[in-house]
Amino acid sequence: MITTVSLFCGAGGESAGRELAFEQLGIDTRRFTGLALNHWDLAVGVHGRNFPHVRVVQEDITQVSASDFGLRKIDLLWASPSCVHHSRARGGKPREEQQRSHAWEVVDRWLKVADVSVFLMENVPEFQEWGPLDDNNQPVKARKGEYFRAFVDQLRGLGYEVDWRVLCAADYGDPTTRRRLFLQAVNDGRGIHWPAQTHRDPRKIVGLFDTPLPAWRSAAECIDWSIPCPSIF
């Protein structure tokens, strides 16, 4: 039996991706026990409707740990901590350190409490720049990335092999150019593997020795243009 846990689960995007991956790997999705946590009642309700076979709980990540759910062994732990106080989209607005430190909570309350084989984390690319804030709650430029490096060092200190990359969803067949940081930490002896790119930016010239790939998909492919719709303008 495979045990999975999804922290900051939202409506279940990660849960959907995990089940698709399991199916591609030939893993019977009925042979796993799933737990999902989120602090927002609406997200918990939607996740429960989308994945009735996964136990979803409304909890604050800072208040519970693996032991509260009787978990000693977790095969796959996924976390998507809040990105709002890391993202550049926040502009010059003050950051809040408590919101930025949820990654530490994951380590202390889950990786140090349960035997986790694979830990995956997703966030905005700016998460790599995580560091201390000044008196005005703005990032200290000279110490950019200090906390992120400490976070990675702590994972390695727990015996994990760690690697991370910023990936563009369009490079893998999704009709969106969203870029996100993905971090893998594994101790199952199988090493870290990254997916091969399946699509290419049509604006870039294909090199003579590059593998020919289809161009990025467009969002227009997902829209049923036969449905009448008033203009937003």
Backbone hydrogen bonds, N-H to C=O, Kabsch-Sander energy under -0.5 kcal/mol:
donor,donor_aa,acceptor,acceptor_aa,energy
2,I,31,R,-2.0
4,T,2,I,-0.5
4,T,33,T,-2.4
5,V,76,L,-2.4
6,S,35,L,-2.6
7,L,5,V,-0.5
7,L,78,W,-3.2
8,F,37,L,-0.6
9,C,37,L,-2.6
12,G,9,C,-1.3
16,A,12,G,-2.3
17,G,13,G,-2.1
18,R,14,E,-2.8
19,E,15,S,-2.0
20,L,16,A,-2.1
21,A,17,G,-2.3
22,F,18,R,-2.7
23,E,19,E,-2.2
24,Q,20,L,-2.2
25,L,21,A,-1.9
26,G,23,E,-1.2
27,I,22,F,-3.2
28,D,26,G,-0.5
29,T,27,I,-0.6
31,R,28,D,-2.4
32,F,29,T,-0.6
33,T,2,I,-2.8
34,G,32,F,-0.5
35,L,4,T,-1.8
36,A,55,R,-2.6
37,L,6,S,-2.6
38,N,57,V,-1.8
41,D,39,H,-0.5
44,V,40,W,-2.2
45,G,41,D,-2.4
46,V,42,L,-2.4
47,H,43,A,-2.8
48,G,44,V,-2.2
49,R,45,G,-1.6
50,N,46,V,-2.5
51,F,47,H,-2.9
54,V,51,F,-1.9
55,R,34,G,-2.0
56,V,54,V,-0.6
57,V,36,A,-2.8
59,E,38,N,-1.3
59,E,57,V,-0.9
61,I,59,E,-0.5
63,Q,60,D,-2.4
64,V,60,D,-0.6
66,A,109,R,-2.4
68,D,65,S,-1.2
69,F,66,A,-1.3
70,G,67,S,-1.4
71,L,66,A,-2.3
72,R,70,G,-0.6
74,I,115,D,-2.6
75,D,3,T,-1.6
76,L,3,T,-1.7
77,L,118,V,-2.9
78,W,5,V,-2.9
78,W,76,L,-0.5
79,A,120,L,-2.2
80,S,7,L,-1.1
86,H,83,C,-2.0
87,S,83,C,-2.2
90,R,87,S,-1.2
91,G,88,R,-2.5
93,K,90,R,-1.5
95,R,137,N,-3.0
97,E,95,R,-0.5
99,Q,96,E,-0.5
100,R,96,E,-1.4
101,S,97,E,-1.1
102,H,99,Q,-0.6
104,W,101,S,-1.1
105,E,101,S,-1.2
106,V,102,H,-1.8
107,V,103,A,-1.7
108,D,104,W,-2.9
109,R,105,E,-2.7
110,W,106,V,-1.5
111,L,106,V,-1.6
112,K,107,V,-1.9
114,A,110,W,-2.8
115,D,72,R,-3.5
116,V,114,A,-1.1
117,S,74,I,-2.4
117,S,115,D,-0.6
118,V,75,D,-1.1
119,F,185,A,-3.1
120,L,77,L,-2.7
121,M,183,L,-2.3
122,E,79,A,-1.7
123,N,181,L,-2.1
127,F,124,V,-2.2
128,Q,125,P,-1.7
129,E,126,E,-2.1
130,W,127,F,-1.6
134,D,138,Q,-2.8
137,N,134,D,-2.0
140,V,132,P,-2.4
141,K,139,P,-0.8
143,R,140,V,-1.7
144,K,141,K,-1.6
145,G,129,E,-1.6
146,E,143,R,-1.9
147,Y,130,W,-1.1
148,F,130,W,-1.9
149,R,145,G,-2.4
150,A,146,E,-1.7
151,F,147,Y,-2.5
152,V,148,F,-2.4
153,D,149,R,-2.5
154,Q,150,A,-2.1
155,L,151,F,-1.9
156,R,152,V,-2.4
157,G,153,D,-2.2
158,L,154,Q,-1.2
158,L,155,L,-0.6
159,G,156,R,-1.7
160,Y,155,L,-1.9
161,E,186,V,-2.8
163,D,184,Q,-2.1
165,R,182,F,-2.2
167,L,165,R,-0.6
167,L,180,R,-2.6
169,A,167,L,-0.5
169,A,178,R,-2.7
171,D,168,C,-1.4
172,Y,169,A,-1.7
173,G,170,A,-1.3
174,D,169,A,-1.7
176,T,174,D,-2.0
180,R,167,L,-2.3
181,L,123,N,-3.1
182,F,165,R,-3.0
183,L,121,M,-2.9
184,Q,163,D,-3.1
185,A,119,F,-2.4
186,V,161,E,-2.2
187,N,117,S,-2.3
198,T,171,D,-2.4
199,H,171,D,-2.2
200,R,214,P,-2.0
204,K,201,D,-1.7
210,D,207,G,-1.2
216,W,200,R,-2.0
221,E,218,S,-1.4
222,C,219,A,-1.8
223,I,220,A,-1.0
225,W,223,I,-1.1
227,I,224,D,-1.6
